[in-house]
């Protein structure tokens, strides 16, 4: 029998986390666009969904491994012409080093995929590689407790978005409600799987 799912968070109703979302949605000054790999859509605990539902300005675009600029609508490409790409790397600028007063508000672009797939998306796209990149150092372990990360300083899509917005807006508390929603989502999942299973696998 097919389980009934919430039309908003797309989770089964018994683990729906919509009640934990901030109401109204948080008004972010820097618009966010998320390029989500089609395979990430099926991940049951995708944190990008929280950003889409919890931010006033957040758009999600589904992409594949082909160069993303060949699949995105012209209007989206035009809107992202001045975007800052949130992606760590040797040519990425730490967002903490930017002076928000001297940087014009512009779209923020995030790749939502596994680390291997996000790198594939980047390397296959001359357009993505041409965008200025920024990164963020959380300096604390990721709160995404049910997904193994390649390294200790890696984090979920939502954590990256919240950290960048908080730094650019100089407001470390503003986006905490979204992270609390993620905590709630994870707590529901751990309760479903059982604490013993969680401790054994994570």
C-alpha atoms as an extended CHARMM CRD file, in Angstrom:
* protein
*
       202  EXT
         1         1  UNK       CA              0.0000000000        0.0000000000        0.0000000000  PROA      1               0.0000000000
         2         2  UNK       CA              1.3490000000        3.4090000000       -0.9810000000  PROA      2               0.0000000000
         3         3  UNK       CA              2.0190000000        5.6900000000        1.9590000000  PROA      3               0.0000000000
         4         4  UNK       CA              0.2760000000        9.0440000000        2.1370000000  PROA      4               0.0000000000
         5         5  UNK       CA              2.7900000000       11.8510000000        1.8330000000  PROA      5               0.0000000000
         6         6  UNK       CA              2.6270000000       15.5140000000        2.7260000000  PROA      6               0.0000000000
         7         7  UNK       CA              2.3730000000       17.5870000000       -0.4650000000  PROA      7               0.0000000000
         8         8  UNK       CA              4.7210000000       20.2110000000        0.9620000000  PROA      8               0.0000000000
         9         9  UNK       CA              7.6750000000       18.4270000000        2.5680000000  PROA      9               0.0000000000
        10        10  UNK       CA              6.9930000000       15.2830000000        0.4940000000  PROA      10              0.0000000000
        11        11  UNK       CA              7.5500000000       13.0360000000        3.5120000000  PROA      11              0.0000000000
        12        12  UNK       CA              5.1320000000       10.3720000000        4.8090000000  PROA      12              0.0000000000
        13        13  UNK       CA              2.5590000000       12.0710000000        7.0110000000  PROA      13              0.0000000000
        14        14  UNK       CA              3.8330000000       10.3490000000       10.1760000000  PROA      14              0.0000000000
        15        15  UNK       CA              7.2290000000       12.0420000000        9.7310000000  PROA      15              0.0000000000
        16        16  UNK       CA              6.0110000000       15.3110000000        8.2110000000  PROA      16              0.0000000000
        17        17  UNK       CA              8.1150000000       18.1870000000        9.5430000000  PROA      17              0.0000000000
        18        18  UNK       CA              6.0710000000       21.1150000000        8.1770000000  PROA      18              0.0000000000
        19        19  UNK       CA              4.8480000000       22.0630000000       11.6600000000  PROA      19              0.0000000000
        20        20  UNK       CA              8.4460000000       22.9240000000       12.5810000000  PROA      20              0.0000000000
        21        21  UNK       CA              8.8770000000       25.4220000000        9.7250000000  PROA      21              0.0000000000
        22        22  UNK       CA              9.0570000000       29.1010000000       10.6850000000  PROA      22              0.0000000000
        23        23  UNK       CA              5.8580000000       30.9850000000        9.9420000000  PROA      23              0.0000000000
        24        24  UNK       CA              5.9380000000       33.1440000000        7.9490000000  PROA      24              0.0000000000
        25        25  UNK       CA              8.9010000000       32.1760000000        5.8180000000  PROA      25              0.0000000000
        26        26  UNK       CA             12.1300000000       33.9980000000        6.6960000000  PROA      26              0.0000000000
        27        27  UNK       CA             12.7160000000       37.0600000000        4.5170000000  PROA      27              0.0000000000
        28        28  UNK       CA             16.2290000000       36.5890000000        3.1660000000  PROA      28              0.0000000000
        29        29  UNK       CA             17.7950000000       39.6670000000        1.5520000000  PROA      29              0.0000000000
        30        30  UNK       CA             20.0160000000       37.6260000000       -0.7900000000  PROA      30              0.0000000000
        31        31  UNK       CA             17.8900000000       35.4470000000       -3.1140000000  PROA      31              0.0000000000
        32        32  UNK       CA             18.8480000000       31.7760000000       -3.1970000000  PROA      32              0.0000000000
        33        33  UNK       CA             18.7370000000       29.4280000000       -6.1850000000  PROA      33              0.0000000000
        34        34  UNK       CA             19.3830000000       25.7110000000       -5.7530000000  PROA      34              0.0000000000
        35        35  UNK       CA             20.4140000000       23.4760000000       -8.6370000000  PROA      35              0.0000000000
        36        36  UNK       CA             19.3270000000       20.0560000000       -7.4470000000  PROA      36              0.0000000000
        37        37  UNK       CA             20.5950000000       16.9320000000       -9.1700000000  PROA      37              0.0000000000
        38        38  UNK       CA             17.6330000000       14.8050000000      -10.2280000000  PROA      38              0.0000000000
        39        39  UNK       CA             18.9250000000       11.8710000000       -8.1570000000  PROA      39              0.0000000000
        40        40  UNK       CA             18.9120000000       14.0230000000       -5.0340000000  PROA      40              0.0000000000
        41        41  UNK       CA             15.1730000000       14.5910000000       -5.4710000000  PROA      41              0.0000000000
        42        42  UNK       CA             14.4860000000       11.0620000000       -4.2660000000  PROA      42              0.0000000000
        43        43  UNK       CA             16.5740000000       11.3980000000       -1.1030000000  PROA      43              0.0000000000
        44        44  UNK       CA             14.0230000000       11.1990000000        1.7350000000  PROA      44              0.0000000000
        45        45  UNK       CA             15.8540000000       13.6390000000        3.9980000000  PROA      45              0.0000000000
        46        46  UNK       CA             16.8710000000       16.3000000000        1.5270000000  PROA      46              0.0000000000
        47        47  UNK       CA             17.6820000000       19.4370000000        3.4820000000  PROA      47              0.0000000000
        48        48  UNK       CA             17.2780000000       21.7210000000        0.4520000000  PROA      48              0.0000000000
        49        49  UNK       CA             13.5170000000       21.2410000000        0.7440000000  PROA      49              0.0000000000
        50        50  UNK       CA             13.6010000000       23.0670000000        4.0730000000  PROA      50              0.0000000000
        51        51  UNK       CA             15.3000000000       26.0390000000        2.4180000000  PROA      51              0.0000000000
        52        52  UNK       CA             12.6940000000       26.1040000000       -0.3650000000  PROA      52              0.0000000000
        53        53  UNK       CA              9.7860000000       26.0840000000        2.0930000000  PROA      53              0.0000000000
        54        54  UNK       CA             11.3770000000       28.1960000000        4.8080000000  PROA      54              0.0000000000
        55        55  UNK       CA             12.9320000000       31.0730000000        2.8810000000  PROA      55              0.0000000000
        56        56  UNK       CA             10.9830000000       33.8980000000        1.2850000000  PROA      56              0.0000000000
        57        57  UNK       CA             13.3060000000       33.9620000000       -1.7260000000  PROA      57              0.0000000000
        58        58  UNK       CA             14.4390000000       30.4700000000       -2.7200000000  PROA      58              0.0000000000
        59        59  UNK       CA             13.9600000000       28.6970000000       -6.0490000000  PROA      59              0.0000000000
        60        60  UNK       CA             14.7380000000       25.0710000000       -6.8580000000  PROA      60              0.0000000000
        61        61  UNK       CA             15.8050000000       23.9320000000      -10.3340000000  PROA      61              0.0000000000
        62        62  UNK       CA             16.2630000000       20.2680000000      -11.2450000000  PROA      62              0.0000000000
        63        63  UNK       CA             19.3480000000       19.4700000000      -13.3410000000  PROA      63              0.0000000000
        64        64  UNK       CA             21.2600000000       16.4700000000      -14.6720000000  PROA      64              0.0000000000
        65        65  UNK       CA             24.9080000000       15.6970000000      -15.3580000000  PROA      65              0.0000000000
        66        66  UNK       CA             24.9120000000       17.4240000000      -18.7410000000  PROA      66              0.0000000000
        67        67  UNK       CA             26.1360000000       21.0290000000      -18.6930000000  PROA      67              0.0000000000
        68        68  UNK       CA             23.4680000000       22.7210000000      -16.6010000000  PROA      68              0.0000000000
        69        69  UNK       CA             23.4000000000       25.8140000000      -18.7700000000  PROA      69              0.0000000000
        70        70  UNK       CA             21.9800000000       23.7530000000      -21.6340000000  PROA      70              0.0000000000
        71        71  UNK       CA             18.9640000000       22.6540000000      -19.5780000000  PROA      71              0.0000000000
        72        72  UNK       CA             18.0480000000       25.7550000000      -17.5800000000  PROA      72              0.0000000000
        73        73  UNK       CA             15.4780000000       28.1770000000      -19.0220000000  PROA      73              0.0000000000
        74        74  UNK       CA             16.8970000000       31.3750000000      -20.4700000000  PROA      74              0.0000000000
        75        75  UNK       CA             15.0860000000       33.4260000000      -17.8160000000  PROA      75              0.0000000000
        76        76  UNK       CA             16.8230000000       31.4870000000      -15.0370000000  PROA      76              0.0000000000
        77        77  UNK       CA             20.2450000000       31.8960000000      -16.6360000000  PROA      77              0.0000000000
        78        78  UNK       CA             19.5990000000       35.6150000000      -16.9650000000  PROA      78              0.0000000000
        79        79  UNK       CA             18.5740000000       35.8480000000      -13.2950000000  PROA      79              0.0000000000
        80        80  UNK       CA             21.7750000000       34.0570000000      -12.2920000000  PROA      80              0.0000000000
        81        81  UNK       CA             24.1390000000       36.0560000000      -14.4900000000  PROA      81              0.0000000000
        82        82  UNK       CA             25.6260000000       37.7960000000      -11.4340000000  PROA      82              0.0000000000
        83        83  UNK       CA             25.2790000000       34.8840000000       -8.9960000000  PROA      83              0.0000000000
        84        84  UNK       CA             27.8000000000       33.8720000000       -6.3660000000  PROA      84              0.0000000000
        85        85  UNK       CA             28.3610000000       30.1140000000       -6.3730000000  PROA      85              0.0000000000
        86        86  UNK       CA             28.5120000000       28.5310000000       -2.9160000000  PROA      86              0.0000000000
        87        87  UNK       CA             31.2180000000       25.9400000000       -3.4640000000  PROA      87              0.0000000000
        88        88  UNK       CA             34.4720000000       25.2600000000       -1.5850000000  PROA      88              0.0000000000
        89        89  UNK       CA             37.7240000000       25.0630000000       -3.4690000000  PROA      89              0.0000000000
        90        90  UNK       CA             41.1390000000       26.6570000000       -3.9830000000  PROA      90              0.0000000000
        91        91  UNK       CA             39.6280000000       29.5780000000       -5.9040000000  PROA      91              0.0000000000
        92        92  UNK       CA             36.7520000000       30.1330000000       -3.5010000000  PROA      92              0.0000000000
        93        93  UNK       CA             36.5870000000       33.1880000000       -1.2550000000  PROA      93              0.0000000000
        94        94  UNK       CA             35.6170000000       32.6890000000        2.3780000000  PROA      94              0.0000000000
        95        95  UNK       CA             32.3330000000       34.5590000000        2.8270000000  PROA      95              0.0000000000
        96        96  UNK       CA             33.6000000000       35.8360000000        6.1780000000  PROA      96              0.0000000000
        97        97  UNK       CA             36.1740000000       37.9020000000        4.2600000000  PROA      97              0.0000000000
        98        98  UNK       CA             33.5210000000       39.7380000000        2.2490000000  PROA      98              0.0000000000
        99        99  UNK       CA             32.3280000000       43.1320000000        3.3880000000  PROA      99              0.0000000000
       100       100  UNK       CA             28.5390000000       43.0750000000        2.8430000000  PROA      100             0.0000000000
       101       101  UNK       CA             28.5150000000       46.8700000000        2.7580000000  PROA      101             0.0000000000
       102       102  UNK       CA             30.7740000000       46.7770000000       -0.2750000000  PROA      102             0.0000000000
       103       103  UNK       CA             29.0510000000       43.9160000000       -2.1120000000  PROA      103             0.0000000000
       104       104  UNK       CA             25.8720000000       44.4810000000       -4.0700000000  PROA      104             0.0000000000
       105       105  UNK       CA             23.1160000000       42.0300000000       -3.1570000000  PROA      105             0.0000000000
       106       106  UNK       CA             23.0880000000       39.3060000000       -5.7810000000  PROA      106             0.0000000000
       107       107  UNK       CA             21.7270000000       35.7650000000       -6.1600000000  PROA      107             0.0000000000
       108       108  UNK       CA             23.3590000000       32.9130000000       -4.2910000000  PROA      108             0.0000000000
       109       109  UNK       CA             23.6440000000       29.6250000000       -6.1730000000  PROA      109             0.0000000000
       110       110  UNK       CA             24.0500000000       26.2170000000       -4.5240000000  PROA      110             0.0000000000
       111       111  UNK       CA             24.5470000000       22.7540000000       -6.0400000000  PROA      111             0.0000000000
       112       112  UNK       CA             22.4470000000       20.1960000000       -4.1850000000  PROA      112             0.0000000000
       113       113  UNK       CA             23.9070000000       16.7620000000       -4.8900000000  PROA      113             0.0000000000
       114       114  UNK       CA             26.3420000000       14.2470000000       -3.4780000000  PROA      114             0.0000000000
       115       115  UNK       CA             29.8660000000       15.6390000000       -3.3490000000  PROA      115             0.0000000000
       116       116  UNK       CA             30.9070000000       13.4500000000       -6.2790000000  PROA      116             0.0000000000
       117       117  UNK       CA             27.9510000000       14.5310000000       -8.4060000000  PROA      117             0.0000000000
       118       118  UNK       CA             28.2630000000       18.1990000000       -7.4810000000  PROA      118             0.0000000000
       119       119  UNK       CA             31.8780000000       18.1530000000       -8.6310000000  PROA      119             0.0000000000
       120       120  UNK       CA             30.7850000000       16.4820000000      -11.8650000000  PROA      120             0.0000000000
       121       121  UNK       CA             28.1950000000       19.2010000000      -12.3830000000  PROA      121             0.0000000000
       122       122  UNK       CA             30.8220000000       21.8690000000      -11.8310000000  PROA      122             0.0000000000
       123       123  UNK       CA             33.4950000000       20.3340000000      -14.0640000000  PROA      123             0.0000000000
       124       124  UNK       CA             31.0380000000       19.7520000000      -16.9160000000  PROA      124             0.0000000000
       125       125  UNK       CA             29.8010000000       23.3380000000      -16.8990000000  PROA      125             0.0000000000
       126       126  UNK       CA             31.8790000000       26.2260000000      -18.2470000000  PROA      126             0.0000000000
       127       127  UNK       CA             29.1380000000       28.5510000000      -17.0120000000  PROA      127             0.0000000000
       128       128  UNK       CA             29.3440000000       27.3440000000      -13.4010000000  PROA      128             0.0000000000
       129       129  UNK       CA             33.1190000000       27.5460000000      -13.4950000000  PROA      129             0.0000000000
       130       130  UNK       CA             32.9150000000       31.1660000000      -14.6520000000  PROA      130             0.0000000000
       131       131  UNK       CA             30.9130000000       32.2540000000      -11.5980000000  PROA      131             0.0000000000
       132       132  UNK       CA             32.7690000000       33.6980000000       -8.5880000000  PROA      132             0.0000000000
       133       133  UNK       CA             32.7550000000       31.1150000000       -5.8030000000  PROA      133             0.0000000000
       134       134  UNK       CA             32.3540000000       31.6140000000       -2.0830000000  PROA      134             0.0000000000
       135       135  UNK       CA             32.6480000000       29.1490000000        0.7790000000  PROA      135             0.0000000000
       136       136  UNK       CA             31.8930000000       29.0330000000        4.4630000000  PROA      136             0.0000000000
       137       137  UNK       CA             33.6970000000       27.4850000000        7.4120000000  PROA      137             0.0000000000
       138       138  UNK       CA             31.1290000000       26.3100000000        9.9660000000  PROA      138             0.0000000000
       139       139  UNK       CA             33.8340000000       25.6080000000       12.5670000000  PROA      139             0.0000000000
       140       140  UNK       CA             31.4410000000       23.1420000000       14.1770000000  PROA      140             0.0000000000
       141       141  UNK       CA             30.4350000000       19.5870000000       13.1920000000  PROA      141             0.0000000000
       142       142  UNK       CA             27.5270000000       19.2370000000       10.7910000000  PROA      142             0.0000000000
       143       143  UNK       CA             24.1110000000       18.8600000000       12.4100000000  PROA      143             0.0000000000
       144       144  UNK       CA             23.1100000000       16.4220000000        9.6530000000  PROA      144             0.0000000000
       145       145  UNK       CA             23.5890000000       13.3590000000       11.8580000000  PROA      145             0.0000000000
       146       146  UNK       CA             22.2070000000       10.6770000000        9.5490000000  PROA      146             0.0000000000
       147       147  UNK       CA             24.3950000000       11.1040000000        6.5250000000  PROA      147             0.0000000000
       148       148  UNK       CA             28.0750000000       10.3490000000        6.4420000000  PROA      148             0.0000000000
       149       149  UNK       CA             30.1540000000       13.2080000000        5.0290000000  PROA      149             0.0000000000
       150       150  UNK       CA             33.5240000000       12.7740000000        3.2620000000  PROA      150             0.0000000000
       151       151  UNK       CA             35.2740000000       15.0530000000        5.7630000000  PROA      151             0.0000000000
       152       152  UNK       CA             34.5910000000       16.6500000000        9.1200000000  PROA      152             0.0000000000
       153       153  UNK       CA             34.1720000000       20.1640000000        7.6680000000  PROA      153             0.0000000000
       154       154  UNK       CA             31.5040000000       19.1270000000        5.1290000000  PROA      154             0.0000000000
       155       155  UNK       CA             27.8970000000       20.0870000000        5.7540000000  PROA      155             0.0000000000
       156       156  UNK       CA             24.3900000000       19.7970000000        4.3510000000  PROA      156             0.0000000000
       157       157  UNK       CA             22.9500000000       22.1130000000        1.7150000000  PROA      157             0.0000000000
       158       158  UNK       CA             20.7280000000       23.8330000000        4.2700000000  PROA      158             0.0000000000
       159       159  UNK       CA             23.5940000000       24.4530000000        6.6740000000  PROA      159             0.0000000000
       160       160  UNK       CA             25.6700000000       25.9990000000        3.8840000000  PROA      160             0.0000000000
       161       161  UNK       CA             22.8460000000       28.3020000000        2.7950000000  PROA      161             0.0000000000
       162       162  UNK       CA             22.0310000000       29.3840000000        6.3540000000  PROA      162             0.0000000000
       163       163  UNK       CA             25.6670000000       30.0210000000        7.2240000000  PROA      163             0.0000000000
       164       164  UNK       CA             26.2820000000       32.1180000000        4.1080000000  PROA      164             0.0000000000
       165       165  UNK       CA             23.1010000000       34.1620000000        4.5810000000  PROA      165             0.0000000000
       166       166  UNK       CA             23.8310000000       34.7090000000        8.2690000000  PROA      166             0.0000000000
       167       167  UNK       CA             27.3490000000       35.9130000000        7.4650000000  PROA      167             0.0000000000
       168       168  UNK       CA             26.2830000000       38.2240000000        4.6380000000  PROA      168             0.0000000000
       169       169  UNK       CA             23.4620000000       39.7280000000        6.7050000000  PROA      169             0.0000000000
       170       170  UNK       CA             25.5360000000       39.8480000000        9.8770000000  PROA      170             0.0000000000
       171       171  UNK       CA             22.8020000000       38.0720000000       11.7940000000  PROA      171             0.0000000000
       172       172  UNK       CA             23.7530000000       34.7330000000       13.3090000000  PROA      172             0.0000000000
       173       173  UNK       CA             20.3280000000       34.0870000000       14.8600000000  PROA      173             0.0000000000
       174       174  UNK       CA             18.0180000000       34.8650000000       11.9530000000  PROA      174             0.0000000000
       175       175  UNK       CA             18.2880000000       31.4770000000       10.2120000000  PROA      175             0.0000000000
       176       176  UNK       CA             18.4980000000       29.2700000000       13.2890000000  PROA      176             0.0000000000
       177       177  UNK       CA             14.7780000000       28.3390000000       12.9740000000  PROA      177             0.0000000000
       178       178  UNK       CA             15.5530000000       26.5760000000        9.6750000000  PROA      178             0.0000000000
       179       179  UNK       CA             18.3270000000       24.5730000000       11.3030000000  PROA      179             0.0000000000
       180       180  UNK       CA             15.9230000000       23.7100000000       14.1170000000  PROA      180             0.0000000000
       181       181  UNK       CA             13.5280000000       22.3940000000       11.4590000000  PROA      181             0.0000000000
       182       182  UNK       CA             16.3010000000       20.1630000000       10.1410000000  PROA      182             0.0000000000
       183       183  UNK       CA             16.9920000000       18.9250000000       13.6730000000  PROA      183             0.0000000000
       184       184  UNK       CA             13.3090000000       18.0670000000       13.9920000000  PROA      184             0.0000000000
       185       185  UNK       CA             13.3230000000       16.2170000000       10.6640000000  PROA      185             0.0000000000
       186       186  UNK       CA             16.3220000000       14.1640000000       11.7470000000  PROA      186             0.0000000000
       187       187  UNK       CA             14.8580000000       13.4360000000       15.1820000000  PROA      187             0.0000000000
       188       188  UNK       CA             11.6980000000       12.0940000000       13.5360000000  PROA      188             0.0000000000
       189       189  UNK       CA             13.7450000000        9.8260000000       11.2930000000  PROA      189             0.0000000000
       190       190  UNK       CA             15.8590000000        8.5110000000       14.1690000000  PROA      190             0.0000000000
       191       191  UNK       CA             12.6950000000        7.7470000000       16.1260000000  PROA      191             0.0000000000
       192       192  UNK       CA             11.3650000000        5.8170000000       13.1270000000  PROA      192             0.0000000000
       193       193  UNK       CA             14.5220000000        3.7560000000       12.6520000000  PROA      193             0.0000000000
       194       194  UNK       CA             15.1510000000        3.2760000000       16.3640000000  PROA      194             0.0000000000
       195       195  UNK       CA             18.0180000000        4.6430000000       18.4350000000  PROA      195             0.0000000000
       196       196  UNK       CA             19.9070000000        1.3260000000       18.3210000000  PROA      196             0.0000000000
       197       197  UNK       CA             19.8720000000        1.2790000000       14.5180000000  PROA      197             0.0000000000
       198       198  UNK       CA             20.9930000000        4.9070000000       14.4300000000  PROA      198             0.0000000000
       199       199  UNK       CA             23.8940000000        4.2990000000       16.8100000000  PROA      199             0.0000000000
       200       200  UNK       CA             24.9530000000        1.2110000000       14.8820000000  PROA      200             0.0000000000
       201       201  UNK       CA             25.0200000000        2.9350000000       11.4930000000  PROA      201             0.0000000000
       202       202  UNK       CA             25.9170000000        6.5230000000       12.2830000000  PROA      202             0.0000000000
